Amino acid sequence: MTKETTIRAIGNSAGTTIPKAMLERYRLAEGDRVHLVETDEGILITPFDPAFAEAMALYEEGAKQYRNAMRELAK
């Protein structure tokens, strides 16, 4: 789905509005934090923290590699 919006002045910054239907579809509400990610296609606005996703991927890799050590530490 593609929607057009306008960037407006908000104090010394700028902001835009997100249509209510999109907010509901992605379960976003006023006060929620989102991340702006630069992509080859433009700007991606996402509630998911890319740094957290990367950290979890590294954890999963380490957990697999050191599965036996983790099991022993858990005892």
PyMOL Python script that loads the backbone (N, CA, C, O; Angstrom):
from pymol import cmd

cmd.read_pdbstr("""\
ATOM      1  N   MET A   1       0.842  -1.176   0.000  1.00  0.00           N
ATOM      2  CA  MET A   1       0.000   0.000   0.000  1.00  0.00           C
ATOM      3  C   MET A   1       0.889   1.241   0.000  1.00  0.00           C
ATOM      4  O   MET A   1       1.861   1.314   0.752  1.00  0.00           O
ATOM      5  N   THR A   2       0.563   2.185  -0.820  1.00  0.00           N
ATOM      6  CA  THR A   2       1.307   3.433  -0.909  1.00  0.00           C
ATOM      7  C   THR A   2       0.389   4.586  -0.546  1.00  0.00           C
ATOM      8  O   THR A   2      -0.721   4.693  -1.066  1.00  0.00           O
ATOM      9  N   LYS A   3       0.846   5.433   0.329  1.00  0.00           N
ATOM     10  CA  LYS A   3       0.097   6.634   0.717  1.00  0.00           C
ATOM     11  C   LYS A   3       1.038   7.824   0.614  1.00  0.00           C
ATOM     12  O   LYS A   3       2.246   7.687   0.806  1.00  0.00           O
ATOM     13  N   GLU A   4       0.492   8.969   0.316  1.00  0.00           N
ATOM     14  CA  GLU A   4       1.280  10.197   0.266  1.00  0.00           C
ATOM     15  C   GLU A   4       0.980  11.014   1.511  1.00  0.00           C
ATOM     16  O   GLU A   4      -0.160  11.072   1.973  1.00  0.00           O
ATOM     17  N   THR A   5       2.014  11.642   2.045  1.00  0.00           N
ATOM     18  CA  THR A   5       1.847  12.512   3.195  1.00  0.00           C
ATOM     19  C   THR A   5       2.753  13.723   2.997  1.00  0.00           C
ATOM     20  O   THR A   5       3.601  13.720   2.105  1.00  0.00           O
ATOM     21  N   THR A   6       2.585  14.734   3.800  1.00  0.00           N
ATOM     22  CA  THR A   6       3.366  15.966   3.677  1.00  0.00           C
ATOM     23  C   THR A   6       4.223  16.155   4.913  1.00  0.00           C
ATOM     24  O   THR A   6       3.780  15.895   6.032  1.00  0.00           O
ATOM     25  N   ILE A   7       5.446  16.608   4.711  1.00  0.00           N
ATOM     26  CA  ILE A   7       6.328  16.924   5.838  1.00  0.00           C
ATOM     27  C   ILE A   7       6.002  18.343   6.289  1.00  0.00           C
ATOM     28  O   ILE A   7       5.941  19.270   5.481  1.00  0.00           O
ATOM     29  N   ARG A   8       5.793  18.494   7.599  1.00  0.00           N
ATOM     30  CA  ARG A   8       5.405  19.788   8.169  1.00  0.00           C
ATOM     31  C   ARG A   8       6.385  20.205   9.259  1.00  0.00           C
ATOM     32  O   ARG A   8       7.041  19.366   9.876  1.00  0.00           O
ATOM     33  N   ALA A   9       6.473  21.493   9.482  1.00  0.00           N
ATOM     34  CA  ALA A   9       7.305  22.029  10.559  1.00  0.00           C
ATOM     35  C   ALA A   9       6.671  21.700  11.899  1.00  0.00           C
ATOM     36  O   ALA A   9       5.466  21.859  12.095  1.00  0.00           O
ATOM     37  N   ILE A  10       7.520  21.233  12.824  1.00  0.00           N
ATOM     38  CA  ILE A  10       7.096  20.972  14.204  1.00  0.00           C
ATOM     39  C   ILE A  10       8.199  21.550  15.085  1.00  0.00           C
ATOM     40  O   ILE A  10       9.210  20.894  15.334  1.00  0.00           O
ATOM     41  N   GLY A  11       8.003  22.777  15.553  1.00  0.00           N
ATOM     42  CA  GLY A  11       9.060  23.447  16.304  1.00  0.00           C
ATOM     43  C   GLY A  11      10.270  23.639  15.407  1.00  0.00           C
ATOM     44  O   GLY A  11      10.149  24.158  14.298  1.00  0.00           O
ATOM     45  N   ASN A  12      11.453  23.217  15.889  1.00  0.00           N
ATOM     46  CA  ASN A  12      12.679  23.321  15.102  1.00  0.00           C
ATOM     47  C   ASN A  12      12.923  22.070  14.271  1.00  0.00           C
ATOM     48  O   ASN A  12      13.968  21.951  13.630  1.00  0.00           O
ATOM     49  N   SER A  13      11.984  21.145  14.271  1.00  0.00           N
ATOM     50  CA  SER A  13      12.114  19.899  13.523  1.00  0.00           C
ATOM     51  C   SER A  13      11.042  19.835  12.445  1.00  0.00           C
ATOM     52  O   SER A  13      10.349  20.816  12.179  1.00  0.00           O
ATOM     53  N   ALA A  14      10.920  18.683  11.840  1.00  0.00           N
ATOM     54  CA  ALA A  14       9.869  18.453  10.858  1.00  0.00           C
ATOM     55  C   ALA A  14       9.276  17.081  11.116  1.00  0.00           C
ATOM     56  O   ALA A  14       9.946  16.201  11.657  1.00  0.00           O
ATOM     57  N   GLY A  15       8.026  16.895  10.733  1.00  0.00           N
ATOM     58  CA  GLY A  15       7.372  15.613  10.953  1.00  0.00           C
ATOM     59  C   GLY A  15       6.300  15.381   9.914  1.00  0.00           C
ATOM     60  O   GLY A  15       6.008  16.248   9.090  1.00  0.00           O
ATOM     61  N   THR A  16       5.726  14.213   9.967  1.00  0.00           N
ATOM     62  CA  THR A  16       4.667  13.856   9.032  1.00  0.00           C
ATOM     63  C   THR A  16       3.611  13.051   9.779  1.00  0.00           C
ATOM     64  O   THR A  16       3.842  12.603  10.902  1.00  0.00           O
ATOM     65  N   THR A  17       2.477  12.873   9.167  1.00  0.00           N
ATOM     66  CA  THR A  17       1.417  12.083   9.775  1.00  0.00           C
ATOM     67  C   THR A  17       1.334  10.728   9.080  1.00  0.00           C
ATOM     68  O   THR A  17       1.679  10.588   7.907  1.00  0.00           O
ATOM     69  N   ILE A  18       0.871   9.744   9.828  1.00  0.00           N
ATOM     70  CA  ILE A  18       0.660   8.397   9.292  1.00  0.00           C
ATOM     71  C   ILE A  18      -0.838   8.144   9.359  1.00  0.00           C
ATOM     72  O   ILE A  18      -1.449   8.329  10.412  1.00  0.00           O
ATOM     73  N   PRO A  19      -1.436   7.724   8.255  1.00  0.00           N
ATOM     74  CA  PRO A  19      -2.888   7.487   8.255  1.00  0.00           C
ATOM     75  C   PRO A  19      -3.307   6.478   9.330  1.00  0.00           C
ATOM     76  O   PRO A  19      -2.583   5.529   9.630  1.00  0.00           O
ATOM     77  N   LYS A  20      -4.498   6.709   9.902  1.00  0.00           N
ATOM     78  CA  LYS A  20      -5.008   5.870  10.983  1.00  0.00           C
ATOM     79  C   LYS A  20      -5.057   4.395  10.592  1.00  0.00           C
ATOM     80  O   LYS A  20      -4.733   3.538  11.413  1.00  0.00           O
ATOM     81  N   ALA A  21      -5.447   4.081   9.374  1.00  0.00           N
ATOM     82  CA  ALA A  21      -5.531   2.676   8.938  1.00  0.00           C
ATOM     83  C   ALA A  21      -4.155   1.992   9.007  1.00  0.00           C
ATOM     84  O   ALA A  21      -4.056   0.824   9.382  1.00  0.00           O
ATOM     85  N   MET A  22      -3.106   2.725   8.644  1.00  0.00           N
ATOM     86  CA  MET A  22      -1.750   2.149   8.717  1.00  0.00           C
ATOM     87  C   MET A  22      -1.319   1.974  10.170  1.00  0.00           C
ATOM     88  O   MET A  22      -0.707   0.969  10.529  1.00  0.00           O
ATOM     89  N   LEU A  23      -1.644   2.962  10.998  1.00  0.00           N
ATOM     90  CA  LEU A  23      -1.308   2.841  12.419  1.00  0.00           C
ATOM     91  C   LEU A  23      -1.962   1.598  13.009  1.00  0.00           C
ATOM     92  O   LEU A  23      -1.325   0.847  13.746  1.00  0.00           O
ATOM     93  N   GLU A  24      -3.206   1.388  12.691  1.00  0.00           N
ATOM     94  CA  GLU A  24      -3.920   0.216  13.215  1.00  0.00           C
ATOM     95  C   GLU A  24      -3.336  -1.082  12.666  1.00  0.00           C
ATOM     96  O   GLU A  24      -3.148  -2.045  13.409  1.00  0.00           O
ATOM     97  N   ARG A  25      -3.052  -1.107  11.374  1.00  0.00           N
ATOM     98  CA  ARG A  25      -2.522  -2.326  10.745  1.00  0.00           C
ATOM     99  C   ARG A  25      -1.183  -2.738  11.356  1.00  0.00           C
ATOM    100  O   ARG A  25      -0.914  -3.928  11.526  1.00  0.00           O
ATOM    101  N   TYR A  26      -0.342  -1.752  11.685  1.00  0.00           N
ATOM    102  CA  TYR A  26       0.979  -2.066  12.238  1.00  0.00           C
ATOM    103  C   TYR A  26       1.024  -1.907  13.755  1.00  0.00           C
ATOM    104  O   TYR A  26       2.093  -1.926  14.365  1.00  0.00           O
ATOM    105  N   ARG A  27      -0.147  -1.753  14.345  1.00  0.00           N
ATOM    106  CA  ARG A  27      -0.285  -1.640  15.807  1.00  0.00           C
ATOM    107  C   ARG A  27       0.624  -0.561  16.398  1.00  0.00           C
ATOM    108  O   ARG A  27       1.341  -0.790  17.372  1.00  0.00           O
ATOM    109  N   LEU A  28       0.575   0.612  15.785  1.00  0.00           N
ATOM    110  CA  LEU A  28       1.342   1.752  16.264  1.00  0.00           C
ATOM    111  C   LEU A  28       0.396   2.760  16.889  1.00  0.00           C
ATOM    112  O   LEU A  28      -0.757   2.892  16.480  1.00  0.00           O
ATOM    113  N   ALA A  29       0.905   3.470  17.889  1.00  0.00           N
ATOM    114  CA  ALA A  29       0.092   4.484  18.562  1.00  0.00           C
ATOM    115  C   ALA A  29       0.968   5.674  18.909  1.00  0.00           C
ATOM    116  O   ALA A  29       2.196   5.589  18.874  1.00  0.00           O
ATOM    117  N   GLU A  30       0.330   6.774  19.242  1.00  0.00           N
ATOM    118  CA  GLU A  30       1.059   7.969  19.644  1.00  0.00           C
ATOM    119  C   GLU A  30       2.014   7.623  20.785  1.00  0.00           C
ATOM    120  O   GLU A  30       1.631   6.949  21.742  1.00  0.00           O
ATOM    121  N   GLY A  31       3.243   8.083  20.678  1.00  0.00           N
ATOM    122  CA  GLY A  31       4.249   7.822  21.702  1.00  0.00           C
ATOM    123  C   GLY A  31       5.127   6.612  21.405  1.00  0.00           C
ATOM    124  O   GLY A  31       6.179   6.454  22.023  1.00  0.00           O
ATOM    125  N   ASP A  32       4.712   5.746  20.460  1.00  0.00           N
ATOM    126  CA  ASP A  32       5.552   4.603  20.093  1.00  0.00           C
ATOM    127  C   ASP A  32       6.820   5.104  19.410  1.00  0.00           C
ATOM    128  O   ASP A  32       6.810   6.127  18.726  1.00  0.00           O
ATOM    129  N   ARG A  33       7.895   4.377  19.604  1.00  0.00           N
ATOM    130  CA  ARG A  33       9.152   4.724  18.950  1.00  0.00           C
ATOM    131  C   ARG A  33       9.264   3.935  17.655  1.00  0.00           C
ATOM    132  O   ARG A  33       8.933   2.750  17.609  1.00  0.00           O
ATOM    133  N   VAL A  34       9.730   4.593  16.611  1.00  0.00           N
ATOM    134  CA  VAL A  34       9.992   3.935  15.342  1.00  0.00           C
ATOM    135  C   VAL A  34      11.428   4.264  14.925  1.00  0.00           C
ATOM    136  O   VAL A  34      12.038   5.207  15.428  1.00  0.00           O
ATOM    137  N   HIS A  35      11.942   3.475  14.008  1.00  0.00           N
ATOM    138  CA  HIS A  35      13.305   3.664  13.523  1.00  0.00           C
ATOM    139  C   HIS A  35      13.258   4.054  12.054  1.00  0.00           C
ATOM    140  O   HIS A  35      12.462   3.522  11.281  1.00  0.00           O
ATOM    141  N   LEU A  36      14.121   4.990  11.682  1.00  0.00           N
ATOM    142  CA  LEU A  36      14.245   5.407  10.290  1.00  0.00           C
ATOM    143  C   LEU A  36      15.490   4.737   9.736  1.00  0.00           C
ATOM    144  O   LEU A  36      16.593   4.945  10.241  1.00  0.00           O
ATOM    145  N   VAL A  37      15.311   3.933   8.695  1.00  0.00           N
ATOM    146  CA  VAL A  37      16.410   3.184   8.107  1.00  0.00           C
ATOM    147  C   VAL A  37      16.560   3.626   6.653  1.00  0.00           C
ATOM    148  O   VAL A  37      15.606   3.582   5.876  1.00  0.00           O
ATOM    149  N   GLU A  38      17.775   4.052   6.297  1.00  0.00           N
ATOM    150  CA  GLU A  38      18.027   4.418   4.909  1.00  0.00           C
ATOM    151  C   GLU A  38      18.234   3.153   4.092  1.00  0.00           C
ATOM    152  O   GLU A  38      19.043   2.301   4.458  1.00  0.00           O
ATOM    153  N   THR A  39      17.512   3.029   2.992  1.00  0.00           N
ATOM    154  CA  THR A  39      17.651   1.880   2.097  1.00  0.00           C
ATOM    155  C   THR A  39      17.972   2.399   0.696  1.00  0.00           C
ATOM    156  O   THR A  39      17.962   3.607   0.459  1.00  0.00           O
ATOM    157  N   ASP A  40      18.255   1.486  -0.224  1.00  0.00           N
ATOM    158  CA  ASP A  40      18.507   1.891  -1.608  1.00  0.00           C
ATOM    159  C   ASP A  40      17.273   2.531  -2.237  1.00  0.00           C
ATOM    160  O   ASP A  40      17.387   3.354  -3.145  1.00  0.00           O
ATOM    161  N   GLU A  41      16.088   2.146  -1.748  1.00  0.00           N
ATOM    162  CA  GLU A  41      14.845   2.669  -2.291  1.00  0.00           C
ATOM    163  C   GLU A  41      14.386   3.959  -1.616  1.00  0.00           C
ATOM    164  O   GLU A  41      13.516   4.650  -2.148  1.00  0.00           O
ATOM    165  N   GLY A  42      14.944   4.297  -0.466  1.00  0.00           N
ATOM    166  CA  GLY A  42      14.538   5.498   0.251  1.00  0.00           C
ATOM    167  C   GLY A  42      14.582   5.273   1.747  1.00  0.00           C
ATOM    168  O   GLY A  42      15.484   4.603   2.249  1.00  0.00           O
ATOM    169  N   ILE A  43      13.620   5.826   2.462  1.00  0.00           N
ATOM    170  CA  ILE A  43      13.574   5.741   3.924  1.00  0.00           C
ATOM    171  C   ILE A  43      12.524   4.710   4.334  1.00  0.00           C
ATOM    172  O   ILE A  43      11.387   4.741   3.864  1.00  0.00           O
ATOM    173  N   LEU A  44      12.924   3.806   5.213  1.00  0.00           N
ATOM    174  CA  LEU A  44      12.008   2.812   5.776  1.00  0.00           C
ATOM    175  C   LEU A  44      11.692   3.242   7.200  1.00  0.00           C
ATOM    176  O   LEU A  44      12.606   3.472   7.991  1.00  0.00           O
ATOM    177  N   ILE A  45      10.423   3.354   7.536  1.00  0.00           N
ATOM    178  CA  ILE A  45       9.996   3.653   8.909  1.00  0.00           C
ATOM    179  C   ILE A  45       9.508   2.336   9.493  1.00  0.00           C
ATOM    180  O   ILE A  45       8.570   1.729   8.976  1.00  0.00           O
ATOM    181  N   THR A  46      10.146   1.897  10.570  1.00  0.00           N
ATOM    182  CA  THR A  46       9.801   0.597  11.137  1.00  0.00           C
ATOM    183  C   THR A  46       9.816   0.635  12.665  1.00  0.00           C
ATOM    184  O   THR A  46      10.633   1.339  13.259  1.00  0.00           O
ATOM    185  N   PRO A  47       8.917  -0.118  13.305  1.00  0.00           N
ATOM    186  CA  PRO A  47       8.952  -0.199  14.767  1.00  0.00           C
ATOM    187  C   PRO A  47      10.056  -1.140  15.251  1.00  0.00           C
ATOM    188  O   PRO A  47      10.348  -1.195  16.445  1.00  0.00           O
ATOM    189  N   PHE A  48      10.664  -1.876  14.329  1.00  0.00           N
ATOM    190  CA  PHE A  48      11.676  -2.847  14.703  1.00  0.00           C
ATOM    191  C   PHE A  48      13.059  -2.224  14.694  1.00  0.00           C
ATOM    192  O   PHE A  48      13.440  -1.567  13.726  1.00  0.00           O
ATOM    193  N   ASP A  49      13.816  -2.425  15.768  1.00  0.00           N
ATOM    194  CA  ASP A  49      15.157  -1.879  15.904  1.00  0.00           C
ATOM    195  C   ASP A  49      16.139  -2.769  15.153  1.00  0.00           C
ATOM    196  O   ASP A  49      16.367  -3.905  15.569  1.00  0.00           O
ATOM    197  N   PRO A  50      16.730  -2.287  14.052  1.00  0.00           N
ATOM    198  CA  PRO A  50      17.664  -3.108  13.293  1.00  0.00           C
ATOM    199  C   PRO A  50      18.876  -3.546  14.117  1.00  0.00           C
ATOM    200  O   PRO A  50      19.388  -4.647  13.911  1.00  0.00           O
ATOM    201  N   ALA A  51      19.340  -2.714  15.040  1.00  0.00           N
ATOM    202  CA  ALA A  51      20.485  -3.076  15.874  1.00  0.00           C
ATOM    203  C   ALA A  51      20.120  -4.241  16.797  1.00  0.00           C
ATOM    204  O   ALA A  51      20.940  -5.128  17.036  1.00  0.00           O
ATOM    205  N   PHE A  52      18.882  -4.237  17.318  1.00  0.00           N
ATOM    206  CA  PHE A  52      18.439  -5.329  18.176  1.00  0.00           C
ATOM    207  C   PHE A  52      18.339  -6.622  17.369  1.00  0.00           C
ATOM    208  O   PHE A  52      18.741  -7.684  17.844  1.00  0.00           O
ATOM    209  N   ALA A  53      17.808  -6.535  16.159  1.00  0.00           N
ATOM    210  CA  ALA A  53      17.696  -7.720  15.302  1.00  0.00           C
ATOM    211  C   ALA A  53      19.076  -8.293  15.002  1.00  0.00           C
ATOM    212  O   ALA A  53      19.258  -9.511  14.999  1.00  0.00           O
ATOM    213  N   GLU A  54      20.037  -7.427  14.751  1.00  0.00           N
ATOM    214  CA  GLU A  54      21.414  -7.879  14.484  1.00  0.00           C
ATOM    215  C   GLU A  54      22.007  -8.535  15.728  1.00  0.00           C
ATOM    216  O   GLU A  54      22.668  -9.568  15.627  1.00  0.00           O
ATOM    217  N   ALA A  55      21.778  -7.945  16.896  1.00  0.00           N
ATOM    218  CA  ALA A  55      22.292  -8.516  18.143  1.00  0.00           C
ATOM    219  C   ALA A  55      21.674  -9.889  18.401  1.00  0.00           C
ATOM    220  O   ALA A  55      22.369 -10.804  18.841  1.00  0.00           O
ATOM    221  N   MET A  56      20.387 -10.041  18.133  1.00  0.00           N
ATOM    222  CA  MET A  56      19.734 -11.340  18.329  1.00  0.00           C
ATOM    223  C   MET A  56      20.273 -12.384  17.363  1.00  0.00           C
ATOM    224  O   MET A  56      20.409 -13.550  17.732  1.00  0.00           O
ATOM    225  N   ALA A  57      20.581 -11.989  16.139  1.00  0.00           N
ATOM    226  CA  ALA A  57      21.155 -12.921  15.164  1.00  0.00           C
ATOM    227  C   ALA A  57      22.526 -13.389  15.638  1.00  0.00           C
ATOM    228  O   ALA A  57      22.859 -14.567  15.511  1.00  0.00           O
ATOM    229  N   LEU A  58      23.320 -12.475  16.182  1.00  0.00           N
ATOM    230  CA  LEU A  58      24.636 -12.849  16.717  1.00  0.00           C
ATOM    231  C   LEU A  58      24.488 -13.778  17.915  1.00  0.00           C
ATOM    232  O   LEU A  58      25.240 -14.743  18.058  1.00  0.00           O
ATOM    233  N   TYR A  59      23.510 -13.482  18.779  1.00  0.00           N
ATOM    234  CA  TYR A  59      23.259 -14.349  19.932  1.00  0.00           C
ATOM    235  C   TYR A  59      22.902 -15.763  19.467  1.00  0.00           C
ATOM    236  O   TYR A  59      23.450 -16.746  19.966  1.00  0.00           O
ATOM    237  N   GLU A  60      21.989 -15.853  18.519  1.00  0.00           N
ATOM    238  CA  GLU A  60      21.559 -17.175  18.039  1.00  0.00           C
ATOM    239  C   GLU A  60      22.722 -17.956  17.455  1.00  0.00           C
ATOM    240  O   GLU A  60      22.825 -19.166  17.660  1.00  0.00           O
ATOM    241  N   GLU A  61      23.604 -17.271  16.726  1.00  0.00           N
ATOM    242  CA  GLU A  61      24.786 -17.928  16.166  1.00  0.00           C
ATOM    243  C   GLU A  61      25.684 -18.446  17.293  1.00  0.00           C
ATOM    244  O   GLU A  61      26.158 -19.581  17.243  1.00  0.00           O
ATOM    245  N   GLY A  62      25.914 -17.614  18.300  1.00  0.00           N
ATOM    246  CA  GLY A  62      26.747 -18.022  19.433  1.00  0.00           C
ATOM    247  C   GLY A  62      26.099 -19.126  20.247  1.00  0.00           C
ATOM    248  O   GLY A  62      26.783 -20.034  20.717  1.00  0.00           O
ATOM    249  N   ALA A  63      24.787 -19.057  20.418  1.00  0.00           N
ATOM    250  CA  ALA A  63      24.078 -20.076  21.191  1.00  0.00           C
ATOM    251  C   ALA A  63      24.195 -21.437  20.515  1.00  0.00           C
ATOM    252  O   ALA A  63      24.335 -22.456  21.192  1.00  0.00           O
ATOM    253  N   LYS A  64      24.140 -21.460  19.209  1.00  0.00           N
ATOM    254  CA  LYS A  64      24.306 -22.731  18.478  1.00  0.00           C
ATOM    255  C   LYS A  64      25.725 -23.252  18.619  1.00  0.00           C
ATOM    256  O   LYS A  64      25.948 -24.434  18.879  1.00  0.00           O
ATOM    257  N   GLN A  65      26.678 -22.351  18.444  1.00  0.00           N
ATOM    258  CA  GLN A  65      28.090 -22.745  18.472  1.00  0.00           C
ATOM    259  C   GLN A  65      28.496 -23.232  19.856  1.00  0.00           C
ATOM    260  O   GLN A  65      29.279 -24.175  19.966  1.00  0.00           O
ATOM    261  N   TYR A  66      27.987 -22.618  20.902  1.00  0.00           N
ATOM    262  CA  TYR A  66      28.393 -22.957  22.271  1.00  0.00           C
ATOM    263  C   TYR A  66      27.247 -23.596  23.050  1.00  0.00           C
ATOM    264  O   TYR A  66      27.125 -23.395  24.258  1.00  0.00           O
ATOM    265  N   ARG A  67      26.411 -24.362  22.362  1.00  0.00           N
ATOM    266  CA  ARG A  67      25.240 -24.995  22.976  1.00  0.00           C
ATOM    267  C   ARG A  67      25.604 -25.809  24.202  1.00  0.00           C
ATOM    268  O   ARG A  67      24.945 -25.684  25.234  1.00  0.00           O
ATOM    269  N   ASN A  68      26.633 -26.638  24.119  1.00  0.00           N
ATOM    270  CA  ASN A  68      27.007 -27.493  25.251  1.00  0.00           C
ATOM    271  C   ASN A  68      27.518 -26.669  26.434  1.00  0.00           C
ATOM    272  O   ASN A  68      27.192 -26.952  27.586  1.00  0.00           O
ATOM    273  N   ALA A  69      28.315 -25.655  26.136  1.00  0.00           N
ATOM    274  CA  ALA A  69      28.826 -24.795  27.222  1.00  0.00           C
ATOM    275  C   ALA A  69      27.666 -24.060  27.907  1.00  0.00           C
ATOM    276  O   ALA A  69      27.652 -23.928  29.131  1.00  0.00           O
ATOM    277  N   MET A  70      26.701 -23.587  27.123  1.00  0.00           N
ATOM    278  CA  MET A  70      25.551 -22.881  27.691  1.00  0.00           C
ATOM    279  C   MET A  70      24.732 -23.828  28.565  1.00  0.00           C
ATOM    280  O   MET A  70      24.227 -23.427  29.614  1.00  0.00           O
ATOM    281  N   ARG A  71      24.602 -25.056  28.144  1.00  0.00           N
ATOM    282  CA  ARG A  71      23.840 -26.041  28.903  1.00  0.00           C
ATOM    283  C   ARG A  71      24.539 -26.281  30.266  1.00  0.00           C
ATOM    284  O   ARG A  71      23.875 -26.366  31.299  1.00  0.00           O
ATOM    285  N   GLU A  72      25.851 -26.384  30.254  1.00  0.00           N
ATOM    286  CA  GLU A  72      26.609 -26.612  31.494  1.00  0.00           C
ATOM    287  C   GLU A  72      26.500 -25.399  32.419  1.00  0.00           C
ATOM    288  O   GLU A  72      26.344 -25.552  33.631  1.00  0.00           O
ATOM    289  N   LEU A  73      26.580 -24.216  31.859  1.00  0.00           N
ATOM    290  CA  LEU A  73      26.477 -22.985  32.666  1.00  0.00           C
ATOM    291  C   LEU A  73      25.096 -22.852  33.297  1.00  0.00           C
ATOM    292  O   LEU A  73      24.958 -22.274  34.375  1.00  0.00           O
ATOM    293  N   ALA A  74      24.097 -23.375  32.646  1.00  0.00           N
ATOM    294  CA  ALA A  74      22.730 -23.263  33.149  1.00  0.00           C
ATOM    295  C   ALA A  74      22.488 -24.167  34.362  1.00  0.00           C
ATOM    296  O   ALA A  74      21.527 -23.958  35.102  1.00  0.00           O
ATOM    297  N   LYS A  75      23.342 -25.158  34.568  1.00  0.00           N
ATOM    298  CA  LYS A  75      23.146 -26.097  35.689  1.00  0.00           C
ATOM    299  C   LYS A  75      23.425 -25.479  37.020  1.00  0.00           C
ATOM    300  O   LYS A  75      23.303 -26.146  38.048  1.00  0.00           O
TER     301      LYS A  75
END
""", "prot")
cmd.dss("prot")
cmd.show_as("cartoon", "prot")
cmd.util.cbc("prot")
cmd.orient("prot")
